[in-house]
Structure formats: structure tokens, C-alpha cells
Amino acid sequence: MRRKVEIKSLEDLEEELNYLESADQIQILGELSFYQIINRIRDTIYSSMYGYPRLVPWIIRKTIGRLLLARILMEGKMNPLSYEPLLPKDNSEGDIRNALSNLREVILEFRNWNKSFCVHPVFDLMDKQTWEKIHCMYASLQLSFVHPIWHTKEKVDSKEYKPTRKKTIKKSKSKKKISKKKSKKKTPKSKNKM
């Protein structure tokens, strides 16, 4: 099951990266590794500044692409099957710390970028604010497949580790209360008159 991730700004993205980096272990749903997911997010942000290797035909970008963009912005999220930028598929592996560092550098470069942005391969031209929303939604989508695991019960970067056992204990207590209430109900005594 995918994790619920809501990244609304680049600052949120950096906090999420810190949160994931502090985990004892990372579990991934799907075919991509954590390293590949981080690189896809980095490549998408980088390409918004320096260009994508391929674009769909301009007529599609100006019509269907603009409608898709409006729909995604209205919904505030991306569907896993509806969006994948036209980037080369890099299935290589490498050092995750280095990949996270590279992503942070690209985020900083994007923040400081004061030139015009490149054409999106499907959505066409966008301003910086729209690009940031798209990057945040794409990062939310990609990182929803990443599950951090801790081997301790301490708090990590303001997000609390919550063991699932607590929920079952609460449920079992409430069941006991209900059964006690039922047993306390008095049954009417039959009166035998002789």
C-alpha cells in the first residue's frame, strides 16, 4: 500500500528527504529502487531548467497537455498512471547519500533560478510557481512508494513512530468494556405466586 505524502513546497520536500534519510531501513513498493526514485525527482527538477530530451508535438502540448495540467492542478495530486515525464529511464544503482545530496543541490539551484524555464514535454510553458507545484506533486507521488522503517520507538524529525500494536490494545479494551456492560444487565426475575 502506498504511503500518504503531501509535499506542498520545496521546503516540505527537503523535510521529507531528511525524514527518509534518518530511517534505519527503506522499503519500496514497485519496481524502482529508492536511488532511482530520488534520481527521477532530481532529473525532473533539473530538466525544468535545462530542457527535456523529448517533447510531445506542440499541438498536443497546447491542447490536451494544457487540459491535463489544469486537471492536475485542480486535483492537487498526480495519479501514478497518469504522469511520467519524458525522461530516459535510468535503472542504474548507486550511493543513496550522494543521490540525496545531488537532489538537494538541484532544489537549491531551482530556488535561485531567475532565467526562463524550459517547455514541459506535455504541459508546455509554465511559470516558476506552477513548476514548483508540479515538482512537489511529482515528488509526493514518487515518495509515496517509499516506506521508512525504524527499529526504535523514538521520535524522528517531528514525525512519530507509531507501532501498530497500540491500536489493537485499544480495540481489545473497548471490547472488554462492552462485554462487561452486557453482563451487568439484569434479567427480569419471574415471580412465582403460589
Backbone hydrogen bonds in HBPLUS format (Angstrom, degrees):
<---DONOR---> <-ACCEPTOR-->    atom                        ^
c    i                          cat <-CA-CA->   ^        H-A-AA   ^      H-
h    n   atom  resd res      DA  || num        DHA   H-A  angle D-A-AA Bond
n    s   type  num  typ     dist DA aas  dist angle  dist       angle   num
A0003-ARG N   A0144-SER O   2.74 MM 141  4.59 166.0  1.76 145.8 144.0     1
A0013-LEU N   A0009-SER O   3.07 MM   4  6.45 150.4  2.16 142.9 151.4     2
A0014-GLU N   A0010-LEU O   2.95 MM   4  6.26 156.2  2.01 146.0 151.4     3
A0015-GLU N   A0011-GLU O   2.96 MM   4  6.26 155.5  2.02 148.2 155.1     4
A0016-GLU N   A0012-ASP O   2.88 MM   4  6.11 156.1  1.94 149.2 155.7     5
A0017-LEU N   A0013-LEU O   2.92 MM   4  6.20 153.0  1.99 149.3 156.7     6
A0018-ASN N   A0014-GLU O   2.99 MM   4  6.26 157.5  2.04 147.1 152.7     7
A0019-TYR N   A0015-GLU O   2.90 MM   4  6.13 156.8  1.96 148.2 155.0     8
A0020-LEU N   A0016-GLU O   2.92 MM   4  6.16 161.2  1.96 150.7 154.8     9
A0021-GLU N   A0017-LEU O   2.85 MM   4  5.96 154.8  1.91 146.7 154.5    10
A0022-SER N   A0018-ASN O   3.06 MM   4  6.20 136.1  2.26 141.3 151.3    11
A0023-ALA N   A0020-LEU O   3.21 MM   3  5.42 160.5  2.25 106.5 112.5    12
A0024-ASP N   A0149-ILE O   2.95 MM 125  5.86 126.4  2.24 140.5 155.7    13
A0025-GLN N   A0149-ILE O   3.03 MM 124  5.04 144.0  2.17 148.5 150.0    14
A0149-ILE N   A0025-GLN O   2.79 MM 124  5.04 148.6  1.89 160.2 156.0    15
A0027-GLN N   A0147-HIS O   2.80 MM 120  4.96 166.6  1.82 146.1 150.8    16
A0147-HIS N   A0027-GLN O   2.71 MM 120  4.96 165.0  1.73 165.2 166.8    17
A0029-LEU N   A0145-PHE O   2.90 MM 116  5.07 157.4  1.95 146.8 153.6    18
A0037-ILE N   A0033-SER O   2.99 MM   4  6.28 156.2  2.04 151.3 157.8    19
A0038-ILE N   A0034-PHE O   2.99 MM   4  6.22 167.2  2.01 155.4 158.2    20
A0039-ASN N   A0035-TYR O   3.04 MM   4  6.26 157.1  2.09 145.4 152.0    21
A0040-ARG N   A0036-GLN O   2.93 MM   4  6.15 146.9  2.04 143.9 152.6    22
A0041-ILE N   A0037-ILE O   3.10 MM   4  6.41 160.4  2.14 153.3 157.6    23
A0042-ARG N   A0038-ILE O   2.99 MM   4  6.24 163.8  2.01 149.8 154.7    24
A0043-ASP N   A0039-ASN O   2.80 MM   4  5.94 163.3  1.82 148.9 153.6    25
A0044-THR N   A0040-ARG O   2.98 MM   4  6.12 153.5  2.05 146.1 152.6    26
A0045-ILE N   A0041-ILE O   3.14 MM   4  6.41 164.4  2.17 153.2 156.3    27
A0046-TYR N   A0042-ARG O   2.90 MM   4  6.05 168.6  1.91 157.2 161.0    28
A0047-SER N   A0043-ASP O   2.85 MM   4  5.88 158.1  1.90 143.6 149.8    29
A0048-SER N   A0044-THR O   3.20 MM   4  6.40 135.8  2.40 138.2 148.3    30
A0048-SER N   A0045-ILE O   3.21 MM   3  5.34 133.4  2.44  97.4 109.6    31
A0049-MET N   A0046-TYR O   3.04 MM   3  5.54 145.8  2.16 109.5 119.1    32
A0050-TYR N   A0046-TYR O   3.00 MM   4  6.25 159.0  2.05 150.9 157.8    33
A0051-GLY N   A0047-SER O   2.76 MM   4  4.59 143.1  1.89 124.6 128.7    34
A0118-CYS N   A0048-SER O   2.95 MM  70  5.41 166.8  1.97 150.4 152.6    35
A0056-VAL N   A0121-PRO O   3.03 MM  65  5.72 170.7  2.04 141.7 144.6    36
A0060-ILE N   A0057-PRO O   3.00 MM   3  5.57 131.0  2.25 114.7 126.4    37
A0061-ARG N   A0057-PRO O   3.16 MM   4  6.52 159.7  2.20 150.6 156.9    38
A0062-LYS N   A0058-TRP O   2.88 MM   4  6.05 158.1  1.93 154.0 158.9    39
A0063-THR N   A0060-ILE O   3.28 MM   3  5.23 141.1  2.44  96.2 106.9    40
A0065-GLY N   A0060-ILE O   2.75 MM   5  5.87 172.9  1.75 160.5 158.1    41
A0067-LEU N   A0063-THR O   3.16 MM   4  6.47 155.6  2.22 150.7 157.7    42
A0068-LEU N   A0064-ILE O   2.86 MM   4  6.14 159.3  1.91 155.6 161.3    43
A0069-LEU N   A0065-GLY O   2.94 MM   4  6.15 157.2  2.00 146.3 152.8    44
A0070-ALA N   A0066-ARG O   2.98 MM   4  6.19 162.3  2.01 145.9 150.3    45
A0071-ARG N   A0067-LEU O   3.00 MM   4  6.22 156.1  2.05 146.8 153.3    46
A0072-ILE N   A0068-LEU O   2.93 MM   4  6.16 164.0  1.95 153.8 157.7    47
A0073-LEU N   A0069-LEU O   2.92 MM   4  6.10 165.8  1.94 156.8 160.7    48
A0074-MET N   A0070-ALA O   2.96 MM   4  6.06 149.3  2.06 141.5 150.0    49
A0075-GLU N   A0071-ARG O   2.93 MM   4  6.16 161.2  1.97 152.1 156.7    50
A0076-GLY N   A0072-ILE O   2.81 MM   4  5.85 140.9  1.96 143.4 154.8    51
A0082-SER N   A0079-ASN O   3.01 MM   3  5.20 149.6  2.10 109.7 119.1    52
A0087-LEU N   A0085-PRO O   2.78 MM   2  5.62 132.3  2.00 110.6  95.2    53
A0099-ALA N   A0095-ASP O   3.05 MM   4  6.38 155.2  2.11 148.2 155.7    54
A0100-LEU N   A0096-ILE O   2.88 MM   4  6.10 160.0  1.92 152.5 157.0    55
A0101-SER N   A0097-ARG O   2.99 MM   4  6.17 154.8  2.06 142.6 149.8    56
A0102-ASN N   A0098-ASN O   2.91 MM   4  6.17 156.5  1.96 148.8 155.0    57
A0103-LEU N   A0099-ALA O   2.97 MM   4  6.22 155.1  2.03 147.1 153.9    58
A0104-ARG N   A0100-LEU O   2.97 MM   4  6.23 158.9  2.02 148.4 153.9    59
A0105-GLU N   A0101-SER O   3.03 MM   4  6.32 151.2  2.12 145.8 153.5    60
A0106-VAL N   A0102-ASN O   3.06 MM   4  6.35 154.2  2.13 147.3 153.7    61
A0107-ILE N   A0103-LEU O   2.93 MM   4  6.21 153.2  2.00 151.3 159.1    62
A0108-LEU N   A0104-ARG O   3.03 MM   4  6.27 159.2  2.07 146.8 151.8    63
A0109-GLU N   A0105-GLU O   2.94 MM   4  6.21 155.3  2.00 145.2 152.4    64
A0110-PHE N   A0106-VAL O   2.86 MM   4  6.06 155.5  1.92 147.2 153.7    65
A0111-ARG N   A0107-ILE O   2.97 MM   4  6.26 158.6  2.01 149.8 155.3    66
A0112-ASN N   A0108-LEU O   3.13 MM   4  6.38 154.1  2.20 146.9 153.1    67
A0113-TRP N   A0110-PHE O   3.17 MM   3  5.01 155.6  2.23 100.3 107.8    68
A0120-HIS N   A0124-ASP O   2.95 MM   4  4.66 165.1  1.97 117.4 118.7    69
A0131-TRP N   A0127-ASP O   2.94 MM   4  6.20 160.3  1.98 154.8 161.2    70
A0132-GLU N   A0128-LYS O   2.88 MM   4  6.14 158.9  1.92 152.1 157.5    71
A0133-LYS N   A0129-GLN O   3.10 MM   4  6.41 156.2  2.16 144.3 150.3    72
A0134-ILE N   A0130-THR O   2.95 MM   4  6.23 163.4  1.98 153.9 158.0    73
A0135-HIS N   A0131-TRP O   2.82 MM   4  6.09 163.0  1.85 156.5 161.4    74
A0136-CYS N   A0132-GLU O   2.89 MM   4  6.07 158.3  1.94 149.4 155.3    75
A0137-MET N   A0133-LYS O   2.91 MM   4  6.14 158.6  1.95 151.6 157.4    76
A0138-TYR N   A0134-ILE O   2.87 MM   4  6.02 158.2  1.91 150.0 156.6    77
A0139-ALA N   A0135-HIS O   2.87 MM   4  6.04 157.7  1.92 146.4 152.7    78
A0140-SER N   A0136-CYS O   2.90 MM   4  6.07 155.5  1.96 143.1 150.2    79
A0141-LEU N   A0137-MET O   2.96 MM   4  6.18 158.8  2.00 146.0 151.3    80
A0142-GLN N   A0138-TYR O   2.91 MM   4  6.17 173.8  1.92 155.8 156.9    81
A0143-LEU N   A0139-ALA O   2.83 MM   4  5.84 167.2  1.84 153.4 157.5    82
A0144-SER N   A0140-SER O   3.07 MM   4  5.99 121.0  2.43 135.5 147.8    83
A0144-SER N   A0141-LEU O   3.24 MM   3  5.32 146.1  2.36  99.4 109.2    84
A0145-PHE N   A0142-GLN O   3.33 MM   3  6.00 166.4  2.35 113.8 117.9    85
A0146-VAL N   A0143-LEU O   3.08 MM   3  5.10 162.3  2.11 105.2 110.2    86
A0156-VAL N   A0159-LYS O   3.26 MM   3  5.56 169.5  2.27 147.0 146.6    87
A0159-LYS N   A0156-VAL O   3.00 MM   3  5.56 164.8  2.02 125.1 128.7    88
A0168-THR N   A0165-ARG O   3.09 MM   3  5.35 118.5  2.49 102.3 116.7    89
A0169-ILE N   A0165-ARG O   3.09 MM   4  6.41 151.0  2.17 152.5 161.2    90
A0170-LYS N   A0166-LYS O   3.05 MM   4  6.33 163.2  2.08 153.5 156.9    91
A0171-LYS N   A0167-LYS O   3.12 MM   4  6.35 159.5  2.17 146.5 151.9    92
A0172-SER N   A0168-THR O   3.02 MM   4  6.18 157.4  2.08 143.9 149.8    93
A0173-LYS N   A0169-ILE O   3.03 MM   4  6.30 152.6  2.11 151.8 158.7    94
A0174-SER N   A0170-LYS O   3.12 MM   4  6.38 161.8  2.15 150.2 154.5    95
A0175-LYS N   A0171-LYS O   3.07 MM   4  6.33 149.4  2.17 146.7 155.0    96
A0176-LYS N   A0172-SER O   3.13 MM   4  6.37 149.9  2.22 141.1 148.6    97
A0177-LYS N   A0173-LYS O   3.07 MM   4  6.43 155.9  2.13 151.9 157.8    98
A0178-ILE N   A0174-SER O   3.13 MM   4  6.35 156.8  2.18 144.5 150.1    99
A0179-SER N   A0175-LYS O   3.00 MM   4  6.25 160.3  2.04 149.3 154.4   100
A0180-LYS N   A0176-LYS O   2.95 MM   4  6.19 149.0  2.04 147.8 156.4   101
A0181-LYS N   A0177-LYS O   3.01 MM   4  6.24 156.3  2.06 147.6 153.6   102
A0182-LYS N   A0178-ILE O   3.04 MM   4  6.30 157.6  2.09 149.9 155.7   103
A0183-SER N   A0179-SER O   3.09 MM   4  6.26 151.5  2.18 139.4 146.8   104
A0184-LYS N   A0180-LYS O   3.05 MM   4  6.25 133.2  2.28 141.8 153.8   105
A0184-LYS N   A0181-LYS O   3.22 MM   3  5.16 133.2  2.45  93.8 106.2   106
A0185-LYS N   A0182-LYS O   3.37 MM   3  5.58 150.4  2.46 101.6 109.4   107
